[in-house]
Amino acid sequence: MDLAFTPQELAFRDEIRGWVKDNLPADIAHKVHNALRLSRDDMQRWAKILGKKGWLGYGWPKEFGGPGWTAVQKHLFEEECALAGAPRIVPFGPVMVAPVIMAFGNKEQQERFLPGIASGEVWWSQGYSEPGSGSDLASVKTRAERQGDHYLVNGQKTWTTLGQYGEWIFCLVRTSTEGKPQTGISFLLVDMKSPGVTVRPIKLLDGECEVNEVFFDNVKVPVENLIGEENKGWTYAKHLLSHERTNIADVNRAKRELERLKRIAKAEGMWDDLRFRDQIALLEVDIVALEMLVLRVLSAEKSGKQSLDIAGLLKIKGSEIQQRYAELMMLAAGPFSLPFIEEAMEAGWQGNFPGGVVANAPLASTYFNMRKTTIYGGSNEVQRNIVAQTVLG
């Protein structure tokens, strides 16, 4: 693959860089560069800024209100946003459910749901995993029973990222128990304000509630919220997962965090350790290779080829890289990578950290949080099986 950008692509990059510089709020960029906590308002504020420009759905075709960018342009946009310190776009609406609605939803559903996603006004959540169904999504038990003009939904979803902010949730639900498990699953859109929906945050080691449990107790969902055909949800879920695994790789965040790792290593004197620099160099080589994989997936999507197999490989490599840079930051900071203790931070006594700023304190928190990346979106063990079966034969 030729990674040399054309003059037109370089001009596009300059345009994006200038616009992001002029429109990204400085307080948000400061938080991102220094790994400080982003609030719902921070994430939503940036989403609405992008939405107003028409770039929140930056991967969308023009027919659905997107910019219709090429694979390279999308990559350059992601890169410039990440390096400038823009928050990662919350993917559940614009990156995950929107392509499913475009591909399998009817015209009424597209006109109803896509504008709110494109503007950043509506916050979407994902309802896939259950207490007994993680990587094995075919075993989902949340039930949706057809009763006239609505479904009655009962069950539980878990590990719902940022679900406490959700206004709508797309769910895999079981509508049939006949035949293979995959054949009885449907794809349903649920208003989280509906009676019977309960969200219970799960408090993690860092004191944050990044994930949640979502309970459905006799929740009425109109039949018109069913995407595509009943019992065909597994097909739609696979389409969505290819987008999710591409997004999990997050190569541009890896490039930004690589620079942060170098800053911490220099501040702590570890940059002079040749063996430690070797590890940073190896990481940088892998990030470049990951970027090439991303371009392959995007090129496949552009040409209309199925990118799921490559996306699985991309997810494996991207998630492992995230764990590596988090671990190297911990090693570079040494005793300064204390666990993130919110109360202690607020009291002001956890102030002497790499670089001399409190912003570098949550290194241990980042390390622990990144342990999940090789599990969610389909565990890496499962992804390796898929790659072995479909690519190696």
N, C-alpha and C positions, 0 to 999 in steps of 0.2 A: 504494500500500500504506500502510495506517495503522500508523505505527510507535509510536503511543501505547500503552503497556502498560496492561492492566486492573489494578484493585486486587488481584485474585487473583494475577496474574503478578508484580506488585511484591512481594507477600507471599512468593511463591515465591523471588524473587531474594534477599530478606532471609534466608530460611531457608538457601539455598545459601551465601550469604556468611558467615553465622554458623558453619555446619558446617565450611566450608573453613578459616576462621580458627582453629577449635578443633582441627582434625585434620591440617592440612598441617604437616609438620615444618619448623621454622624454618631448619635448616641447608640444606634443599633449596630453600626459597623464596629464601634468600640467594644461592645459586648461580644460580638462574634469573634473578633481578633483575640480577645482575652479570655474566651471560654466562660463568660459570665452568663447567668441565667437569663433566658429570653422569656418574656411574658407572652400571654396570648395576644395582648395589644401590640407588642413588637412584631410578632409574626403576621398578624392580621393587617397591620399598618403597611408593611412592605408588600403583602399580597395585593392590597387595594391599589397601591401605587403602580404595581405592575399591571393590574387589571385595567386601570384607567388608560394606560398606554396600549393595552391590547396584547401584553406579553406574558400574562400569567399562564395562559395556555400557549406557551411558546412552541410547543411541539404539535399544535393543532394545524390541520389543513385550512386553507382560506374559506372553504365552503361552510365551516363551522365557526368562523369568526377568528381563526388563528392567523398568524403572519405567513404561514406556508413556507417556512424556512427549510433549507436543505439540511441534511444531517450534519454537515460541517458547521453551518451557521448556528444550529442548536448547540453544538459542542462549544463553539466560541462564546456564545451567550452564557452558558453555564460556567465556563472558565472565568470570564470577566466578572460575573456576579460573585463567585466564590472568592477570587483573589481580592476583590474590593471589600470583602467582609459582609456581604449580604447574607441574610438568613437562608438556610436551605428551604426551598419551597415545600410546604407541607403537601405531600404527594397524593393523598387519598382522593382529592377531588380532581385536580387538573391532570395528574399523571396516570392515575389508576382507574377510577370509575368512568371518567369522561371518555377515554378510548372505547370502553365497553358499550357505553350508551351510543356513541357514534357508530360502532360496528354492528350492534345487535338491537339497539332500541328503536322504537318506531318514531315517526316524525313528531308526534305529539310529545313524547318523552324527551326528545332532543330539544324541542322548543321550550319545554317546561324547566328542564334541569340545567342545561348547558350555560345559559346566560348567568345564572347565579354562581356557577363554578368559575366562569371566565372573569367575572368582576372581582372575585375574592370575597363576596358578601356572605356566602354560605359555606360553613365549615363541615366537611365530610369526615366520617370515620369509617374504619374497616371492620367488618364482623366476620372473620374467618375462623380463627383458632377457638377451640373450646377446651375445657379442663381435660377431656380425654381425646382431643383431636388437634394435634399440632401439625407436625410434618405430614401426618396421615389424614389429610383433609377429607378424604373420601368417607371417613367414619363419622362425619358431623351428625349430631343428634337433634339439634334445634329443629323443631317441627313446625311446619306451616300447613294447616288444614284448610282446604277450600270450603267456604260456607257462603254460597251465593255470590255476592259481588265483592267479597273480601276474603282474606286469609286470616286465620287465627294462629298467631305465632307464640310458641312457648319454648323456652330453653335458655341457655346461657352462653355468652361469648366471653373470652378472656384475653389478656394481653392487648387490649384495645388501646393503641397508642393515642394519647391526647384525647381520649374519648370523653373526658369531662367537659371538653369544649364543643363536642359534636352537636350539630343540629340535624343532620341526616346521616344514616349509616347504611352501607350496602352489605348485604348478608348472604352467605350461603346457607340455605335452609333445606331440610329434607321434606319433600312432597310425596315421596313414594318409597316403600321398602321392598319392592319387587325387583328381581334381577340383580345385576351387579350394583354395588354401593354407589358407584359414580353415576349410574343412570337415574337415580332418584333424587338428584339435587337440583334446586332451582336458585336463581339469582334475583333477590328481592331488595327493593329500596324502601327503607323504613324511616319515617319521621320520628326523631328521638324525643319529640315533645308529646308523642302519643301516650295515652293512659296505659300503664302497665310496663313502661320502660323505666328501668332503674339502673343508674350508673354508680358503681362503687369504686373509688380510686384505690389503687394498690401503692402503698408507700414503700419506696425503694431505699437502699442503703444510704443514698446521698440525701435523703429527706424529701426528695421530689416524688410526685405522683405522675410519672410519665405514662404509665399504663393503668388500665382499668378493667374491671369486670362489668359486663352489661347483661342485665337480666330481662327476659321477656315473659310477662305473665298475662296470657290471654290478650295479646296486643292485636288490635284490628288493623290490617293493612289492606288498602284497596287493591283489587286485582290489577288495576291499571299500573300499579307499581312493579309488576313483574317484568323483568327484562327478557325479551325473546320468548322462547317457548318453555312451558313447564317441563321439568326434568332434564333440561338441556344446560343447566347452570355450570356443569363441570367443564364444558367446552368454553364457556365465557370466562370461567375462573382461570383456565390455562392461558387464555389471551391476556388477562390482567396480570398474571404472575410474571410473564415475560417482561412487562413494563416495570413491575416491582423489583425484579432482580437486577435489571439494568440500573434502576434508581439506587438500590442498595450499594452498588459498587462505588458510587459517589467519588469518582476519580478527582474531581476538581477540589473537593474538600480535602482529599488526601494531599494534593499539591500545596494547599494553604497550610495544612497542619505540619507538613514536612518543613516549611520555613519556620514555623513556630518551634518545632523540635530543635532546629539549628540555633535559634535564638536562646533557648533554654540551655543547650549544651555549651554555648559560648559564655553565657552568664555564670554558669557553674564550673567553668574550667574544664569541662569534659571534651571540648573541641580539640584540645591538644593531645588527647589520648588517641593514638593511631588506630587501635583496635575498635574503639567506639566509633571513630569516623568511618571505619570499614563498614560497620553495621548501617550507618546512615546512608553510605553510598549504595550498599546492596538494596536498601529500601527504596532509594531514588530510582534505581534501575527497574525495580519491580513496578513502581508507579508509572514509569514511562511505558512499560509493557502493558500495564492495565489500560492506559490511555489508548493504546493501539487496539486492544480488545473492544473498548467502548466504541471506537470508530467503526470497527467491523460490525458490531450489532446495529449501530445506527445506519450503516450502509445497507445492511440486510433489510431493515425496516423500509428504507427508501425505495429499494428495488422490489418490495412486496414479498420477500422471502420470509419464511418462518424463522425467527431468531431465538426461539425458546432454548434450543440446545446450547447455543453459544452464551445466551444469557445466564444459564445455570453455571457455566464455567466462569463467567464474569462475576457472578455473585460469590463464588468460592474465593476467587483471588482478591476481590475488593474487600470482603469482610475480614480476611486474614491480614491484609495490609492495615486496616483500621486497628486491629488488635496490636500489630507490631509497632506502629508509631505511638500508640498509647503506652505500651510497655517501655519503649525507649525513652519517652519523656519521663516516666517514673524513674528509670535508671539514671538519667542525666541529673535529675533534681535531688536524688537521694533522700535524705531526711526531710527535705522541704516538701516532698510529695505526700504530706500528711493527709489523712482522710478528710474529706470535705465535711466539716461540722458547721451547719448553718448557724446555730446559736453562737458558737465561738467566733465565727466570721463577723456576725453582727455586733458582738461585744468588742471587736477590734483587736484582740490579742493574737490573731493568726495573720499578722500583717507582714512578716518577713519571709518573702518567697522569692523564687527565681525571678530576676529582673527587678526586684524590689517593689513589686506591686501585688496586691491581694488577688488580682485577676488570675495569676498563675497557680492559685491555691488548689483548685479542684482537680489536680492531676490524678490522684487516687480514685476519685469519683469517676473520672473519664475512663480510667483503666477498667474499673469494675463494670461500668455501663457497657463498654465495648465487648465484654465477654459474650454478650447475647447475639452479636452480629453473625456468628457462625451457626446460629440456631434458627433465627426468624427468617421468614421468606422461603422456608424450606431448608432444613438443616443441611450442612455441607456434606454429611455422610450420604444423605438421600440424593443430593445433587451429583455426587460422584457416581452413584449407581446409575442415574439417568444418563450422564455423560458416557459411562461405560457401555450402556445398552444401545443408545441411539447414535453415538458418534463412533465408538470403537467397534461396535457390532457384536 
